[in-house]
Structure formats: C-alpha cells, structure tokens
C-alpha cells in the first residue's frame, strides 16, 4: 500500500508541477491572454478533481499507515475541495465583472496550489522514509 501511495502522490506532484510551472506559463506566453485563460479555466477543474480523488485515497489508505500521512492528505483534500467548490467559481464569476478582484482570487488560487503541492511533496517524503 505504501508503494501505491508513493506512486499516486508522486504522479500528482509531477502533474501539478508540470502544469503549474511549465504548461500554464507557456500557454500565457504563446497564446493571447484570453485564449490561454480559456484553456487554463477548462483544465483547472479536472486538475483539482484528480488531486481531490488522489488525496481522498491517500487519506483512507494513509489512515492505516501513518497518522501524519492521513492528516496531511486530509487537510490537502479539504484545500482541494475549497478550491474546486469555492475559489474557482468565485474567480470565474469575477473575471468579467471586476478584473482587479479576479486577480486577487487568482493569487489566492495560486497560493493554495503551491501549498497543496508542498503538502504532497511532504507526503511523498514521509512515505519514502518508511
């Protein structure tokens, strides 16, 4: 079970890092801002939903392995749920109405994503030390 959790969390860490630090910035460099935003806006719900599923699985299996893995995964799953069901819809609704406020929520979203990836990295490190 530990190997499965390492695989799932490492997969999500790689996916999230690649998307967040390479794909999204490249889209905004190559495409017009509106088009790049439209692409990223379609990908985000899928990306965070994959993360939520992986983190829920990690919480369930992690409960049997380590309390710290369980707690980190559960907190991270909560971050993802808030991201999917509150932050992304709020930012989406503000985009055409108040761009300055949208950018604030975009910053919150980016911060939550970085925190989430850091927590996944911690879980990977904890699992590899077992």
C-alpha positions, 0 to 999 in steps of 0.5 A, a space after each residue: 500500500 505504501 508503494 501505491 501511495 508513493 506512486 499516486 502522490 508522486 504522479 500528482 506532484 509531477 502533474 501539478 508541477 508540470 502544469 503549474 510551472 511549465 504548461 500554464 506559463 507557456 500557454 500565457 506566453 504563446 497564446 493571447 491572454 484570453 485564449 490561454 485563460 480559456 484553456 487554463 479555466 477548462 483544465 483547472 477543474 479536472 486538475 483539482 478533481 484528480 488531486 481531490 480523488 488522489 488525496 481522498 485515497 491517500 487519506 483512507 489508505 494513509 489512515 492505516 499507515 501513518 497518522 501524519 500521512 492521513 492528516 496531511 492528505 486530509 487537510 490537502 483534500 479539504 484545500 482541494 475541495 475549497 478550491 474546486 467548490 469555492 475559489 474557482 467559481 468565485 474567480 470565474 464569476 469575477 473575471 468579467 465583472 471586476 478584473 482587479 478582484 479576479 486577480 486577487 482570487 487568482 493569487 489566492 488560487 495560486 497560493 493554495 496550489 503551491 501549498 497543496 503541492 508542498 503538502 504532497 511533496 511532504 507526503 511523498 517524503 514521509 512515505 519514502 522514509 518508511 
